[in-house]
Every structure is written in C-alpha cells, then in structure tokens.
Amino acid sequence: MRLLTTAAFDRGKGEDTFGAKDEDWQLYKLMSRDNDDDDEGPDEDDAELARISSRLQDLDPTFVPKLETGTSQNAEVPRVRPLTQEDFQIVFGVERFRCPEILFNPNWIGVDQVGLDEMTGVSMRRLPFKDESLESRLTSSILLTGGSSLFPGIVERLEAGIRMIRPCGSPIKIVRALDPVMDAWRGAAAYASGPQFHTQTFSKMDYYEKGEDWLRSYQLKYSL
C-alpha cells in the first residue's frame, strides 16, 4: 500500500490521478510477484528446521521434533496410574452444613422470606390460645416431615431456632416422621378420603366467587 501511494503521488505530480491509465495497474502484478517470492521463505525455514531437528536427534536420542506449529509429542510415554477409591470420592467441606442452612436463611440465595424456624414461631404466635395446656401440647408435638428432614442434625437446629423466638422456658419438642418422604402423602390421602373432607374444605369456585377476604375469615374446622 505504501508503494501504491508513492506511485500515485509521483505519477500525478502531487495529484491523485493514479489509475487513469491502464499502465498504472501493472503495479498490482509486480506486488503479487513480490508476495510470491516472500511465500518461498517458509519453505526454506522448514528445511532449516528439519536439518536442526535431525542434528538434535543425533545428539539426544530422546528428542522428538515438532510435527506442526503448536503441537508436539512427549519424549516419554505417560505413566498410567491405576485408579483407587480416592479417585471416585468427592470431598465436602463447609458445604455439608451450608446447603441445609438455606432452609433457615433463604436470603443466602436471594429468596425474600423467613426461615423455617421463624416461620414455625410466627405460626405459633398467631394461634388463638385460650388454654395453656393446649399451647403446651402444640409446642411439645411439632412434627417434622418431608425429605429435607432427613438432613443430620436438622431437628436440633430447628429446636434451637424456635427457642430463640418462643418465651423462655417454653416446652418445645420436635419429632421426625417414621417415613418423612411418604408420610405427608399418606396423611393427605387419608384426609381426602374421609367423610368430613367436604365440610372442612371449600372449592375453587367459592374462592373465585367470594375472593381473598372471604378466605381469611373462613374458619377451618379440625380435631386435635
């Protein structure tokens, strides 16, 4: 491009008239010849590289020349180590208790809601207790079910969180279901098949017709 610019300036005596004549375009042919001559350079370099590689092989039998630019062969065959039990193990550190702790601190993953312990304490405060014996019976019979209840130590963690919310000295007892994965489904199936299911529930049409305010004033009837 520098040659073309110089030729255009000299040809037009300071004016950009390059290309007005057919002879001006002969420079492209000359430049293409120069590029062809430059392409012959790598062949000579490859020949020199092959000669040096051959010389290095004579001096060092373990030397392996490069086949292509950026690729090479290892001089030694890599040693194969037999697999052991440690190769199939995944070591967990603090993740073992940080993952279940999300149930008590949902804000760690950006969920804006209270944890399991605070939710349980709020539910207890909202119950209209009129009998102290009934309150103690409820706080002493908290049932923990679901697959997440199988985490080791989750019962103790939930109890410690509830004691920080409840009044000091309140009786709190948490038990885990025998089959936490399926007990909730079995209980719901038995409740839905009972004769009083229709008297203790309402339909979707009632909710659509009467709205959310009616749902808040609706009193669920159940027996302890």
Phi, psi and omega in degrees: 000327177293322178295319179296320180294319179294319180295321179294322180290316180291323183293320184262006178055051178096350179252145182276079179246018181292134181100358179288331179247155181293331182294337181295330185280358176292341178297328178297320178295320179295320180292324177295326176293320178297322178294323178296323178293325179291329180293341180283349181295312181301328178298318178294323178294321178296320179295320178293321178296320178295322179294318180293320179297320178296321179294320179293325177295325178293323181281323183229105183296338182276355181287132179241120181289158177285133178283315180222166180293125179090355179235145180208163178253147178284141181291329181244149177288129181298139180282135181263119180264132179295141181290142178241180181293330181292336179291341182252015181252143174246117184271126178254138176256249180288349180296338183298324179251346178286324180295309176294337181294345177297332177297332181258343177225075181295342180292347177297331180247019175083016178266119185271081176200167183282164179280179183293321181290317179292325178296321178293318179295321178295321178297323179292322180292332183278347179287133181281080181286126174245345180236125180296328179294324177293321179296317179293327178294321181289315181289341179264005182221055178274121184261128180251119182223173183102158183297330180290342179287354178278356176297135178296131177082006183287332178294314179294322180294319179291320179295320179295322179291324180289324180296333178286343181260319182286161177300153182297133180087003180291135179287124180228127178220127182240129178238153179255142180296155180294321178232083187298335184284322187248347184296323180296320179292319180296320179294319178294323178294319178292324179291321181289333180270359180285160182288337183265012183296318183287336179277342182257000182229175177224161185270168178293327179295324177296321180292318178294328184278320188258342173087184186285327181297322178293326180294323180292327179273355181286130181259113176285135182252120178215161182246138179279000000 
